Amino acid sequence: MATGSAGDSRMANVQHAWVRLCWTTAPIQFGTDVAASVCHFGFYSLNACRIVYVVDEEGPVKRFGFAYGTLAEHAER
């Protein structure tokens, strides 16, 4: 399975004005626990997640991405 290293800047690039992925030094690999810090209506919440799959493909079209699922501590559960 493909992984990103702790020095990989791709995790740090997953940032938006209202949501930030913590921790940017976490390896991008199946099973890594992360958290999403979300600002909504003037307050922040920290939502626990786990990376459930990674796409890292070379070829005519280079693709990279990952998906995460919510854990019990996530606000949407």
PQR file with spaces between the fields and no chain letter, atoms N, CA, C, O and H, PARSE charges and radii, in Angstrom:
ATOM       1  N    MET     1       0.850   -1.179    0.000 -0.4000 1.5000
ATOM       2  CA   MET     1       0.000    0.000    0.000 -0.0000 2.0000
ATOM       3  C    MET     1       0.882    1.223    0.000  0.5500 1.7000
ATOM       4  O    MET     1       1.914    1.259    0.670 -0.5500 1.4000
ATOM       5  N    ALA     2       0.475    2.225   -0.752 -0.4000 1.5000
ATOM       6  CA   ALA     2       1.223    3.478   -0.830 -0.0000 2.0000
ATOM       7  C    ALA     2       1.095    4.267    0.462  0.5500 1.7000
ATOM       8  O    ALA     2       0.065    4.240    1.136 -0.5500 1.4000
ATOM       9  H    ALA     2      -0.363    2.196   -1.297  0.4000 1.0000
ATOM      10  N    THR     3       2.154    4.955    0.780 -0.4000 1.5000
ATOM      11  CA   THR     3       2.132    5.775    1.991 -0.0000 2.0000
ATOM      12  C    THR     3       2.817    7.100    1.726  0.5500 1.7000
ATOM      13  O    THR     3       3.638    7.211    0.816 -0.5500 1.4000
ATOM      14  H    THR     3       2.991    4.977    0.233  0.4000 1.0000
ATOM      15  N    GLY     4       2.487    8.085    2.506 -0.4000 1.5000
ATOM      16  CA   GLY     4       3.196    9.356    2.481 -0.0000 2.0000
ATOM      17  C    GLY     4       4.038    9.429    3.739  0.5500 1.7000
ATOM      18  O    GLY     4       3.638    8.944    4.797 -0.5500 1.4000
ATOM      19  H    GLY     4       1.820    7.995    3.246  0.4000 1.0000
ATOM      20  N    SER     5       5.189   10.029    3.618 -0.4000 1.5000
ATOM      21  CA   SER     5       6.080   10.126    4.781 -0.0000 2.0000
ATOM      22  C    SER     5       5.720   11.331    5.630  0.5500 1.7000
ATOM      23  O    SER     5       4.940   12.187    5.213 -0.5500 1.4000
ATOM      24  H    SER     5       5.515   10.423    2.759  0.4000 1.0000
ATOM      25  N    ALA     6       6.287   11.390    6.814 -0.4000 1.5000
ATOM      26  CA   ALA     6       6.037   12.508    7.719 -0.0000 2.0000
ATOM      27  C    ALA     6       6.489   13.819    7.103  0.5500 1.7000
ATOM      28  O    ALA     6       5.927   14.866    7.421 -0.5500 1.4000
ATOM      29  H    ALA     6       6.920   10.695    7.153  0.4000 1.0000
ATOM      30  N    GLY     7       7.487   13.793    6.231 -0.4000 1.5000
ATOM      31  CA   GLY     7       7.960   15.008    5.582 -0.0000 2.0000
ATOM      32  C    GLY     7       7.202   15.345    4.314  0.5500 1.7000
ATOM      33  O    GLY     7       7.509   16.338    3.655 -0.5500 1.4000
ATOM      34  H    GLY     7       7.944   12.942    5.972  0.4000 1.0000
ATOM      35  N    ASP     8       6.232   14.548    3.970 -0.4000 1.5000
ATOM      36  CA   ASP     8       5.449   14.730    2.752 -0.0000 2.0000
ATOM      37  C    ASP     8       4.535   15.937    2.897  0.5500 1.7000
ATOM      38  O    ASP     8       3.752   16.011    3.844 -0.5500 1.4000
ATOM      39  H    ASP     8       5.983   13.741    4.506  0.4000 1.0000
ATOM      40  N    SER     9       4.626   16.880    1.972 -0.4000 1.5000
ATOM      41  CA   SER     9       3.838   18.110    2.072 -0.0000 2.0000
ATOM      42  C    SER     9       2.384   17.912    1.656  0.5500 1.7000
ATOM      43  O    SER     9       1.572   18.820    1.832 -0.5500 1.4000
ATOM      44  H    SER     9       5.262   16.820    1.203  0.4000 1.0000
ATOM      45  N    ARG    10       2.035   16.753    1.112 -0.4000 1.5000
ATOM      46  CA   ARG    10       0.664   16.563    0.636 -0.0000 2.0000
ATOM      47  C    ARG    10      -0.348   16.636    1.768  0.5500 1.7000
ATOM      48  O    ARG    10      -1.454   17.132    1.551 -0.5500 1.4000
ATOM      49  H    ARG    10       2.695   16.015    0.969  0.4000 1.0000
ATOM      50  N    MET    11      -0.021   16.168    2.959 -0.4000 1.5000
ATOM      51  CA   MET    11      -0.946   16.251    4.082 -0.0000 2.0000
ATOM      52  C    MET    11      -1.143   17.706    4.487  0.5500 1.7000
ATOM      53  O    MET    11      -2.260   18.111    4.810 -0.5500 1.4000
ATOM      54  H    MET    11       0.877   15.766    3.136  0.4000 1.0000
ATOM      55  N    ALA    12      -0.078   18.491    4.472 -0.4000 1.5000
ATOM      56  CA   ALA    12      -0.170   19.903    4.846 -0.0000 2.0000
ATOM      57  C    ALA    12      -1.017   20.687    3.844  0.5500 1.7000
ATOM      58  O    ALA    12      -1.558   21.738    4.186 -0.5500 1.4000
ATOM      59  H    ALA    12       0.829   18.162    4.210  0.4000 1.0000
ATOM      60  N    ASN    13      -1.138   20.193    2.622 -0.4000 1.5000
ATOM      61  CA   ASN    13      -1.919   20.888    1.603 -0.0000 2.0000
ATOM      62  C    ASN    13      -3.419   20.696    1.771  0.5500 1.7000
ATOM      63  O    ASN    13      -4.201   21.333    1.065 -0.5500 1.4000
ATOM      64  H    ASN    13      -0.699   19.338    2.344  0.4000 1.0000
ATOM      65  N    VAL    14      -3.837   19.832    2.690 -0.4000 1.5000
ATOM      66  CA   VAL    14      -5.259   19.601    2.921 -0.0000 2.0000
ATOM      67  C    VAL    14      -5.728   20.611    3.970  0.5500 1.7000
ATOM      68  O    VAL    14      -5.984   20.260    5.122 -0.5500 1.4000
ATOM      69  H    VAL    14      -3.202   19.314    3.263  0.4000 1.0000
ATOM      70  N    GLN    15      -5.833   21.847    3.553 -0.4000 1.5000
ATOM      71  CA   GLN    15      -6.230   22.938    4.436 -0.0000 2.0000
ATOM      72  C    GLN    15      -7.244   23.808    3.691  0.5500 1.7000
ATOM      73  O    GLN    15      -7.091   24.052    2.494 -0.5500 1.4000
ATOM      74  H    GLN    15      -5.625   22.132    2.617  0.4000 1.0000
ATOM      75  N    HIS    16      -8.231   24.255    4.363 -0.4000 1.5000
ATOM      76  CA   HIS    16      -9.235   25.154    3.798 -0.0000 2.0000
ATOM      77  C    HIS    16      -9.507   26.238    4.828  0.5500 1.7000
ATOM      78  O    HIS    16      -9.024   26.152    5.957 -0.5500 1.4000
ATOM      79  H    HIS    16      -8.355   24.057    5.335  0.4000 1.0000
ATOM      80  N    ALA    17     -10.258   27.237    4.464 -0.4000 1.5000
ATOM      81  CA   ALA    17     -10.529   28.353    5.377 -0.0000 2.0000
ATOM      82  C    ALA    17     -11.241   27.897    6.648  0.5500 1.7000
ATOM      83  O    ALA    17     -10.977   28.449    7.716 -0.5500 1.4000
ATOM      84  H    ALA    17     -10.651   27.307    3.547  0.4000 1.0000
ATOM      85  N    TRP    18     -12.121   26.924    6.570 -0.4000 1.5000
ATOM      86  CA   TRP    18     -12.932   26.530    7.725 -0.0000 2.0000
ATOM      87  C    TRP    18     -12.612   25.145    8.276  0.5500 1.7000
ATOM      88  O    TRP    18     -13.147   24.751    9.312 -0.5500 1.4000
ATOM      89  H    TRP    18     -12.335   26.476    5.702  0.4000 1.0000
ATOM      90  N    VAL    19     -11.742   24.403    7.589 -0.4000 1.5000
ATOM      91  CA   VAL    19     -11.367   23.070    8.089 -0.0000 2.0000
ATOM      92  C    VAL    19      -9.870   22.857    7.885  0.5500 1.7000
ATOM      93  O    VAL    19      -9.316   23.201    6.841 -0.5500 1.4000
ATOM      94  H    VAL    19     -11.307   24.723    6.747  0.4000 1.0000
ATOM      95  N    ARG    20      -9.231   22.285    8.898 -0.4000 1.5000
ATOM      96  CA   ARG    20      -7.806   21.949    8.825 -0.0000 2.0000
ATOM      97  C    ARG    20      -7.629   20.511    9.299  0.5500 1.7000
ATOM      98  O    ARG    20      -8.240   20.078   10.277 -0.5500 1.4000
ATOM      99  H    ARG    20      -9.681   22.005    9.746  0.4000 1.0000
ATOM     100  N    LEU    21      -6.784   19.788    8.586 -0.4000 1.5000
ATOM     101  CA   LEU    21      -6.508   18.411    8.954 -0.0000 2.0000
ATOM     102  C    LEU    21      -5.323   18.381    9.913  0.5500 1.7000
ATOM     103  O    LEU    21      -4.267   18.938    9.613 -0.5500 1.4000
ATOM     104  H    LEU    21      -6.287   20.139    7.792  0.4000 1.0000
ATOM     105  N    CYS    22      -5.490   17.739   11.054 -0.4000 1.5000
ATOM     106  CA   CYS    22      -4.431   17.610   12.056 -0.0000 2.0000
ATOM     107  C    CYS    22      -4.054   16.129   12.092  0.5500 1.7000
ATOM     108  O    CYS    22      -4.990   15.330   12.087 -0.5500 1.4000
ATOM     109  H    CYS    22      -6.348   17.286   11.297  0.4000 1.0000
ATOM     110  N    TRP    23      -3.015   15.740   12.121 -0.4000 1.5000
ATOM     111  CA   TRP    23      -1.729   16.370   12.271 -0.0000 2.0000
ATOM     112  C    TRP    23      -1.026   16.242   10.944  0.5500 1.7000
ATOM     113  O    TRP    23      -1.004   15.162   10.353 -0.5500 1.4000
ATOM     114  H    TRP    23      -2.255   16.390   12.125  0.4000 1.0000
ATOM     115  N    THR    24      -0.447   17.336   10.463 -0.4000 1.5000
ATOM     116  CA   THR    24       0.148   17.333    9.127 -0.0000 2.0000
ATOM     117  C    THR    24       1.402   16.480    9.036  0.5500 1.7000
ATOM     118  O    THR    24       1.875   16.203    7.933 -0.5500 1.4000
ATOM     119  H    THR    24      -0.465   18.213   10.944  0.4000 1.0000
ATOM     120  N    THR    25       1.948   16.062   10.160 -0.4000 1.5000
ATOM     121  CA   THR    25       3.120   15.185   10.138 -0.0000 2.0000
ATOM     122  C    THR    25       2.741   13.705   10.176  0.5500 1.7000
ATOM     123  O    THR    25       3.622   12.847   10.116 -0.5500 1.4000
ATOM     124  H    THR    25       1.564   16.287   11.056  0.4000 1.0000
ATOM     125  N    ALA    26       1.467   13.394   10.273 -0.4000 1.5000
ATOM     126  CA   ALA    26       1.017   11.995   10.304 -0.0000 2.0000
ATOM     127  C    ALA    26       1.268   11.348    8.947  0.5500 1.7000
ATOM     128  O    ALA    26       1.099   11.995    7.913 -0.5500 1.4000
ATOM     129  H    ALA    26       0.751   14.090   10.322  0.4000 1.0000
ATOM     130  N    PRO    27       1.670   10.073    8.939 -0.5600 1.5000
ATOM     131  CA   PRO    27       1.882    9.391    7.659  0.2800 2.0000
ATOM     132  C    PRO    27       0.552    9.180    6.936  0.5500 1.7000
ATOM     133  O    PRO    27      -0.463    8.856    7.553 -0.5500 1.4000
ATOM     134  N    ILE    28       0.580    9.367    5.633 -0.4000 1.5000
ATOM     135  CA   ILE    28      -0.623    9.148    4.831 -0.0000 2.0000
ATOM     136  C    ILE    28      -0.652    7.669    4.471  0.5500 1.7000
ATOM     137  O    ILE    28      -0.085    7.254    3.460 -0.5500 1.4000
ATOM     138  H    ILE    28       1.404    9.630    5.132  0.4000 1.0000
ATOM     139  N    GLN    29      -1.319    6.880    5.310 -0.4000 1.5000
ATOM     140  CA   GLN    29      -1.418    5.441    5.089 -0.0000 2.0000
ATOM     141  C    GLN    29      -2.679    4.914    5.767  0.5500 1.7000
ATOM     142  O    GLN    29      -3.214    5.526    6.692 -0.5500 1.4000
ATOM     143  H    GLN    29      -1.780    7.218    6.131  0.4000 1.0000
ATOM     144  N    PHE    30      -3.129    3.777    5.287 -0.4000 1.5000
ATOM     145  CA   PHE    30      -4.312    3.131    5.839 -0.0000 2.0000
ATOM     146  C    PHE    30      -4.158    2.956    7.351  0.5500 1.7000
ATOM     147  O    PHE    30      -3.125    2.479    7.822 -0.5500 1.4000
ATOM     148  H    PHE    30      -2.694    3.281    4.536  0.4000 1.0000
ATOM     149  N    GLY    31      -5.179    3.341    8.102 -0.4000 1.5000
ATOM     150  CA   GLY    31      -5.195    3.126    9.541 -0.0000 2.0000
ATOM     151  C    GLY    31      -4.669    4.269   10.384  0.5500 1.7000
ATOM     152  O    GLY    31      -4.776    4.219   11.609 -0.5500 1.4000
ATOM     153  H    GLY    31      -6.017    3.728    7.719  0.4000 1.0000
ATOM     154  N    THR    32      -4.101    5.303    9.768 -0.4000 1.5000
ATOM     155  CA   THR    32      -3.579    6.438   10.534 -0.0000 2.0000
ATOM     156  C    THR    32      -4.735    7.254   11.099  0.5500 1.7000
ATOM     157  O    THR    32      -5.667    7.607   10.377 -0.5500 1.4000
ATOM     158  H    THR    32      -4.014    5.344    8.772  0.4000 1.0000
ATOM     159  N    ASP    33      -4.667    7.548   12.388 -0.4000 1.5000
ATOM     160  CA   ASP    33      -5.680    8.398   13.020 -0.0000 2.0000
ATOM     161  C    ASP    33      -5.286    9.860   12.849  0.5500 1.7000
ATOM     162  O    ASP    33      -4.136   10.237   13.071 -0.5500 1.4000
ATOM     163  H    ASP    33      -3.910    7.261   12.974  0.4000 1.0000
ATOM     164  N    VAL    34      -6.248   10.668   12.456 -0.4000 1.5000
ATOM     165  CA   VAL    34      -6.056   12.103   12.279 -0.0000 2.0000
ATOM     166  C    VAL    34      -7.251   12.802   12.901  0.5500 1.7000
ATOM     167  O    VAL    34      -8.142   12.155   13.450 -0.5500 1.4000
ATOM     168  H    VAL    34      -7.183   10.361   12.276  0.4000 1.0000
ATOM     169  N    ALA    35      -7.269   14.104   12.814 -0.4000 1.5000
ATOM     170  CA   ALA    35      -8.419   14.862   13.292 -0.0000 2.0000
ATOM     171  C    ALA    35      -8.655   16.027   12.354  0.5500 1.7000
ATOM     172  O    ALA    35      -7.717   16.565   11.766 -0.5500 1.4000
ATOM     173  H    ALA    35      -6.545   14.630   12.368  0.4000 1.0000
ATOM     174  N    ALA    36      -9.887   16.406   12.222 -0.4000 1.5000
ATOM     175  CA   ALA    36     -10.251   17.580   11.441 -0.0000 2.0000
ATOM     176  C    ALA    36     -10.676   18.667   12.413  0.5500 1.7000
ATOM     177  O    ALA    36     -11.612   18.491   13.193 -0.5500 1.4000
ATOM     178  H    ALA    36     -10.649   15.969   12.700  0.4000 1.0000
ATOM     179  N    SER    37      -9.978   19.794   12.356 -0.4000 1.5000
ATOM     180  CA   SER    37     -10.335   20.952   13.165 -0.0000 2.0000
ATOM     181  C    SER    37     -11.258   21.814   12.315  0.5500 1.7000
ATOM     182  O    SER    37     -10.862   22.295   11.253 -0.5500 1.4000
ATOM     183  H    SER    37      -9.218   19.937   11.723  0.4000 1.0000
ATOM     184  N    VAL    38     -12.480   22.009   12.778 -0.4000 1.5000
ATOM     185  CA   VAL    38     -13.497   22.707   11.987 -0.0000 2.0000
ATOM     186  C    VAL    38     -13.958   23.956   12.722  0.5500 1.7000
ATOM     187  O    VAL    38     -14.290   23.912   13.907 -0.5500 1.4000
ATOM     188  H    VAL    38     -12.801   21.619   13.641  0.4000 1.0000
ATOM     189  N    CYS    39     -13.973   25.074   11.994 -0.4000 1.5000
ATOM     190  CA   CYS    39     -14.498   26.319   12.544 -0.0000 2.0000
ATOM     191  C    CYS    39     -15.906   26.513   11.989  0.5500 1.7000
ATOM     192  O    CYS    39     -16.100   26.580   10.775 -0.5500 1.4000
ATOM     193  H    CYS    39     -13.703   25.109   11.032  0.4000 1.0000
ATOM     194  N    HIS    40     -16.885   26.604   12.887 -0.4000 1.5000
ATOM     195  CA   HIS    40     -18.258   26.813   12.440 -0.0000 2.0000
ATOM     196  C    HIS    40     -18.986   27.695   13.446  0.5500 1.7000
ATOM     197  O    HIS    40     -18.953   27.445   14.651 -0.5500 1.4000
ATOM     198  H    HIS    40     -16.727   26.550   13.873  0.4000 1.0000
ATOM     199  N    PHE    41     -19.626   28.701   12.944 -0.4000 1.5000
ATOM     200  CA   PHE    41     -20.397   29.638   13.766 -0.0000 2.0000
ATOM     201  C    PHE    41     -19.557   30.242   14.895  0.5500 1.7000
ATOM     202  O    PHE    41     -20.064   30.468   15.994 -0.5500 1.4000
ATOM     203  H    PHE    41     -19.653   28.904   11.965  0.4000 1.0000
ATOM     204  N    GLY    42     -18.263   30.504   14.622 -0.4000 1.5000
ATOM     205  CA   GLY    42     -17.421   31.185   15.585 -0.0000 2.0000
ATOM     206  C    GLY    42     -16.756   30.312   16.629  0.5500 1.7000
ATOM     207  O    GLY    42     -16.059   30.834   17.499 -0.5500 1.4000
ATOM     208  H    GLY    42     -17.851   30.321   13.730  0.4000 1.0000
ATOM     209  N    PHE    43     -16.945   28.992   16.577 -0.4000 1.5000
ATOM     210  CA   PHE    43     -16.236   28.126   17.511 -0.0000 2.0000
ATOM     211  C    PHE    43     -15.602   26.967   16.747  0.5500 1.7000
ATOM     212  O    PHE    43     -15.966   26.688   15.605 -0.5500 1.4000
ATOM     213  H    PHE    43     -17.511   28.568   15.870  0.4000 1.0000
ATOM     214  N    TYR    44     -14.654   26.300   17.392 -0.4000 1.5000
ATOM     215  CA   TYR    44     -13.928   25.200   16.770 -0.0000 2.0000
ATOM     216  C    TYR    44     -14.301   23.878   17.420  0.5500 1.7000
ATOM     217  O    TYR    44     -14.585   23.812   18.616 -0.5500 1.4000
ATOM     218  H    TYR    44     -14.359   26.527   18.320  0.4000 1.0000
ATOM     219  N    SER    45     -14.296   22.827   16.609 -0.4000 1.5000
ATOM     220  CA   SER    45     -14.430   21.471   17.147 -0.0000 2.0000
ATOM     221  C    SER    45     -13.322   20.618   16.530  0.5500 1.7000
ATOM     222  O    SER    45     -12.903   20.853   15.397 -0.5500 1.4000
ATOM     223  H    SER    45     -14.066   22.880   15.638  0.4000 1.0000
ATOM     224  N    LEU    46     -12.859   19.637   17.280 -0.4000 1.5000
ATOM     225  CA   LEU    46     -11.832   18.710   16.818 -0.0000 2.0000
ATOM     226  C    LEU    46     -12.493   17.352   16.652  0.5500 1.7000
ATOM     227  O    LEU    46     -13.013   16.788   17.615 -0.5500 1.4000
ATOM     228  H    LEU    46     -13.199   19.446   18.200  0.4000 1.0000
ATOM     229  N    ASN    47     -12.475   16.824   15.429 -0.4000 1.5000
ATOM     230  CA   ASN    47     -13.233   15.630   15.080 -0.0000 2.0000
ATOM     231  C    ASN    47     -12.299   14.485   14.688  0.5500 1.7000
ATOM     232  O    ASN    47     -11.522   14.608   13.741 -0.5500 1.4000
ATOM     233  H    ASN    47     -12.053   17.282   14.647  0.4000 1.0000
ATOM     234  N    ALA    48     -12.377   13.377   15.419 -0.4000 1.5000
ATOM     235  CA   ALA    48     -11.485   12.234   15.210 -0.0000 2.0000
ATOM     236  C    ALA    48     -11.862   11.452   13.954  0.5500 1.7000
ATOM     237  O    ALA    48     -13.034   11.174   13.703 -0.5500 1.4000
ATOM     238  H    ALA    48     -13.008   13.278   16.189  0.4000 1.0000
ATOM     239  N    CYS    49     -10.828   11.102   13.164 -0.4000 1.5000
ATOM     240  CA   CYS    49     -11.019   10.369   11.912 -0.0000 2.0000
ATOM     241  C    CYS    49      -9.892    9.351   11.745  0.5500 1.7000
ATOM     242  O    CYS    49      -8.873    9.416   12.433 -0.5500 1.4000
ATOM     243  H    CYS    49      -9.875   11.328   13.367  0.4000 1.0000
ATOM     244  N    ARG    50     -10.092    8.411   10.819 -0.4000 1.5000
ATOM     245  CA   ARG    50      -9.049    7.426   10.489 -0.0000 2.0000
ATOM     246  C    ARG    50      -8.995    7.300    8.967  0.5500 1.7000
ATOM     247  O    ARG    50     -10.030    7.222    8.305 -0.5500 1.4000
ATOM     248  H    ARG    50     -10.920    8.358   10.260  0.4000 1.0000
ATOM     249  N    ILE    51      -7.780    7.280    8.421 -0.4000 1.5000
ATOM     250  CA   ILE    51      -7.611    7.111    6.977 -0.0000 2.0000
ATOM     251  C    ILE    51      -8.035    5.684    6.618  0.5500 1.7000
ATOM     252  O    ILE    51      -7.524    4.715    7.180 -0.5500 1.4000
ATOM     253  H    ILE    51      -6.939    7.344    8.959  0.4000 1.0000
ATOM     254  N    VAL    52      -8.978    5.568    5.672 -0.4000 1.5000
ATOM     255  CA   VAL    52      -9.520    4.257    5.319 -0.0000 2.0000
ATOM     256  C    VAL    52      -9.021    3.743    3.974  0.5500 1.7000
ATOM     257  O    VAL    52      -9.071    2.539    3.721 -0.5500 1.4000
ATOM     258  H    VAL    52      -9.393    6.355    5.216  0.4000 1.0000
ATOM     259  N    TYR    53      -8.538    4.632    3.104 -0.4000 1.5000
ATOM     260  CA   TYR    53      -7.841    4.178    1.904 -0.0000 2.0000
ATOM     261  C    TYR    53      -7.011    5.302    1.312  0.5500 1.7000
ATOM     262  O    TYR    53      -7.255    6.484    1.553 -0.5500 1.4000
ATOM     263  H    TYR    53      -8.497    5.610    3.309  0.4000 1.0000
ATOM     264  N    VAL    54      -6.006    4.886    0.517 -0.4000 1.5000
ATOM     265  CA   VAL    54      -5.090    5.824   -0.115 -0.0000 2.0000
ATOM     266  C    VAL    54      -5.020    5.491   -1.598  0.5500 1.7000
ATOM     267  O    VAL    54      -4.981    4.318   -1.969 -0.5500 1.4000
ATOM     268  H    VAL    54      -5.808    3.925    0.321  0.4000 1.0000
ATOM     269  N    VAL    55      -5.004    6.507   -2.441 -0.4000 1.5000
ATOM     270  CA   VAL    55      -4.792    6.360   -3.881 -0.0000 2.0000
ATOM     271  C    VAL    55      -3.500    7.093   -4.211  0.5500 1.7000
ATOM     272  O    VAL    55      -3.384    8.288   -3.942 -0.5500 1.4000
ATOM     273  H    VAL    55      -5.036    7.459   -2.140  0.4000 1.0000
ATOM     274  N    ASP    56      -2.532    6.399   -4.786 -0.4000 1.5000
ATOM     275  CA   ASP    56      -1.258    6.997   -5.181 -0.0000 2.0000
ATOM     276  C    ASP    56      -0.814    6.275   -6.441  0.5500 1.7000
ATOM     277  O    ASP    56      -0.131    5.254   -6.366 -0.5500 1.4000
ATOM     278  H    ASP    56      -2.625    5.427   -5.004  0.4000 1.0000
ATOM     279  N    GLU    57      -1.196    6.795   -7.593 -0.4000 1.5000
ATOM     280  CA   GLU    57      -0.975    6.106   -8.866 -0.0000 2.0000
ATOM     281  C    GLU    57      -0.129    6.952   -9.811  0.5500 1.7000
ATOM     282  O    GLU    57      -0.350    8.152   -9.972 -0.5500 1.4000
ATOM     283  H    GLU    57      -1.751    7.625   -7.654  0.4000 1.0000
ATOM     284  N    GLU    58       0.833    6.298  -10.423 -0.4000 1.5000
ATOM     285  CA   GLU    58       1.637    6.895  -11.481 -0.0000 2.0000
ATOM     286  C    GLU    58       1.089    6.382  -12.805  0.5500 1.7000
ATOM     287  O    GLU    58       0.421    5.349  -12.842 -0.5500 1.4000
ATOM     288  H    GLU    58       1.012    5.322  -10.293  0.4000 1.0000
ATOM     289  N    GLY    59       1.360    7.080  -13.865 -0.4000 1.5000
ATOM     290  CA   GLY    59       0.903    6.649  -15.172 -0.0000 2.0000
ATOM     291  C    GLY    59       0.602    7.856  -16.019  0.5500 1.7000
ATOM     292  O    GLY    59       1.088    8.950  -15.732 -0.5500 1.4000
ATOM     293  H    GLY    59       1.903    7.919  -13.834  0.4000 1.0000
ATOM     294  N    PRO    60      -0.198    7.682  -17.069 -0.5600 1.5000
ATOM     295  CA   PRO    60      -0.532    8.824  -17.923  0.2800 2.0000
ATOM     296  C    PRO    60      -1.205    9.948  -17.131  0.5500 1.7000
ATOM     297  O    PRO    60      -1.032   11.130  -17.427 -0.5500 1.4000
ATOM     298  N    VAL    61      -1.968    9.552  -16.128 -0.4000 1.5000
ATOM     299  CA   VAL    61      -2.594   10.519  -15.231 -0.0000 2.0000
ATOM     300  C    VAL    61      -2.134   10.175  -13.818  0.5500 1.7000
ATOM     301  O    VAL    61      -2.399    9.083  -13.314 -0.5500 1.4000
ATOM     302  H    VAL    61      -2.109    8.591  -15.888  0.4000 1.0000
ATOM     303  N    LYS    62      -1.438   11.127  -13.182 -0.4000 1.5000
ATOM     304  CA   LYS    62      -0.982   10.898  -11.811 -0.0000 2.0000
ATOM     305  C    LYS    62      -2.118   11.234  -10.862  0.5500 1.7000
ATOM     306  O    LYS    62      -2.702   12.315  -10.938 -0.5500 1.4000
ATOM     307  H    LYS    62      -1.223   12.014  -13.591  0.4000 1.0000
ATOM     308  N    ARG    63      -2.432   10.298   -9.962 -0.4000 1.5000
ATOM     309  CA   ARG    63      -3.525   10.518   -9.003 -0.0000 2.0000
ATOM     310  C    ARG    63      -3.020   10.297   -7.590  0.5500 1.7000
ATOM     311  O    ARG    63      -2.288    9.344   -7.319 -0.5500 1.4000
ATOM     312  H    ARG    63      -1.958    9.420   -9.900  0.4000 1.0000
ATOM     313  N    PHE    64      -3.421   11.190   -6.691 -0.4000 1.5000
ATOM     314  CA   PHE    64      -3.122   11.026   -5.283 -0.0000 2.0000
ATOM     315  C    PHE    64      -4.314   11.510   -4.482  0.5500 1.7000
ATOM     316  O    PHE    64      -4.897   12.551   -4.784 -0.5500 1.4000
ATOM     317  H    PHE    64      -4.015   11.963   -6.912  0.4000 1.0000
ATOM     318  N    GLY    65      -4.673   10.750   -3.460 -0.4000 1.5000
ATOM     319  CA   GLY    65      -5.755   11.168   -2.580 -0.0000 2.0000
ATOM     320  C    GLY    65      -5.935   10.154   -1.465  0.5500 1.7000
ATOM     321  O    GLY    65      -5.331    9.082   -1.475 -0.5500 1.4000
ATOM     322  H    GLY    65      -4.200    9.904   -3.215  0.4000 1.0000
ATOM     323  N    PHE    66      -6.758   10.504   -0.524 -0.4000 1.5000
ATOM     324  CA   PHE    66      -7.079    9.576    0.549 -0.0000 2.0000
ATOM     325  C    PHE    66      -8.463    9.920    1.081  0.5500 1.7000
ATOM     326  O    PHE    66      -8.964   11.028    0.889 -0.5500 1.4000
ATOM     327  H    PHE    66      -7.249   11.376   -0.516  0.4000 1.0000
ATOM     328  N    ALA    67      -9.057    8.965    1.742 -0.4000 1.5000
ATOM     329  CA   ALA    67     -10.366    9.179    2.357 -0.0000 2.0000
ATOM     330  C    ALA    67     -10.272    8.793    3.816  0.5500 1.7000
ATOM     331  O    ALA    67      -9.501    7.913    4.197 -0.5500 1.4000
ATOM     332  H    ALA    67      -8.650    8.065    1.898  0.4000 1.0000
ATOM     333  N    TYR    68     -11.061    9.459    4.617 -0.4000 1.5000
ATOM     334  CA   TYR    68     -11.084    9.106    6.028 -0.0000 2.0000
ATOM     335  C    TYR    68     -12.512    8.910    6.492  0.5500 1.7000
ATOM     336  O    TYR    68     -13.450    9.506    5.963 -0.5500 1.4000
ATOM     337  H    TYR    68     -11.687   10.175    4.308  0.4000 1.0000
ATOM     338  N    GLY    69     -12.650    8.061    7.492 -0.4000 1.5000
ATOM     339  CA   GLY    69     -13.952    7.790    8.097 -0.0000 2.0000
ATOM     340  C    GLY    69     -13.971    8.340    9.512  0.5500 1.7000
ATOM     341  O    GLY    69     -12.923    8.539   10.127 -0.5500 1.4000
ATOM     342  H    GLY    69     -11.888    7.577    7.922  0.4000 1.0000
ATOM     343  N    THR    70     -15.152    8.580   10.015 -0.4000 1.5000
ATOM     344  CA   THR    70     -15.286    9.157   11.353 -0.0000 2.0000
ATOM     345  C    THR    70     -15.106    8.094   12.434  0.5500 1.7000
ATOM     346  O    THR    70     -15.450    6.927   12.243 -0.5500 1.4000
ATOM     347  H    THR    70     -16.003    8.419    9.516  0.4000 1.0000
ATOM     348  N    LEU    71     -14.562    8.518   13.569 -0.4000 1.5000
ATOM     349  CA   LEU    71     -14.433    7.668   14.753 -0.0000 2.0000
ATOM     350  C    LEU    71     -15.488    8.080   15.773  0.5500 1.7000
ATOM     351  O    LEU    71     -16.208    9.056   15.562 -0.5500 1.4000
ATOM     352  H    LEU    71     -14.283    9.466   13.725  0.4000 1.0000
ATOM     353  N    ALA    72     -15.582    7.357   16.854 -0.4000 1.5000
ATOM     354  CA   ALA    72     -16.617    7.606   17.857 -0.0000 2.0000
ATOM     355  C    ALA    72     -16.573    9.029   18.400  0.5500 1.7000
ATOM     356  O    ALA    72     -17.615    9.564   18.778 -0.5500 1.4000
ATOM     357  H    ALA    72     -14.997    6.564   17.026  0.4000 1.0000
ATOM     358  N    GLU    73     -15.404    9.656   18.453 -0.4000 1.5000
ATOM     359  CA   GLU    73     -15.265   10.996   19.003 -0.0000 2.0000
ATOM     360  C    GLU    73     -15.616   12.094   17.995  0.5500 1.7000
ATOM     361  O    GLU    73     -15.524   13.276   18.326 -0.5500 1.4000
ATOM     362  H    GLU    73     -14.557    9.221   18.146  0.4000 1.0000
ATOM     363  N    HIS    74     -16.013   11.731   16.779 -0.4000 1.5000
ATOM     364  CA   HIS    74     -16.337   12.710   15.735 -0.0000 2.0000
ATOM     365  C    HIS    74     -17.672   13.381   16.032  0.5500 1.7000
ATOM     366  O    HIS    74     -18.605   12.726   16.497 -0.5500 1.4000
ATOM     367  H    HIS    74     -16.088   10.771   16.510  0.4000 1.0000
ATOM     368  N    ALA    75     -17.768   14.671   15.769 -0.4000 1.5000
ATOM     369  CA   ALA    75     -18.985   15.436   16.084 -0.0000 2.0000
ATOM     370  C    ALA    75     -20.214   14.964   15.310  0.5500 1.7000
ATOM     371  O    ALA    75     -21.339   15.133   15.780 -0.5500 1.4000
ATOM     372  H    ALA    75     -17.010   15.202   15.392  0.4000 1.0000
ATOM     373  N    GLU    76     -20.017   14.382   14.145 -0.4000 1.5000
ATOM     374  CA   GLU    76     -21.156   13.948   13.335 -0.0000 2.0000
ATOM     375  C    GLU    76     -21.685   12.576   13.706  0.5500 1.7000
ATOM     376  O    GLU    76     -22.600   12.080   13.050 -0.5500 1.4000
ATOM     377  H    GLU    76     -19.103   14.245   13.763  0.4000 1.0000
ATOM     378  N    ARG    77     -21.147   11.957   14.722 -0.4000 1.5000
ATOM     379  CA   ARG    77     -21.644   10.637   15.142 -0.0000 2.0000
ATOM     380  C    ARG    77     -22.659   10.797   16.229  0.5500 1.7000
ATOM     381  O    ARG    77     -23.198    9.806   16.721 -0.5500 1.4000
ATOM     382  H    ARG    77     -20.403   12.361   15.255  0.4000 1.0000
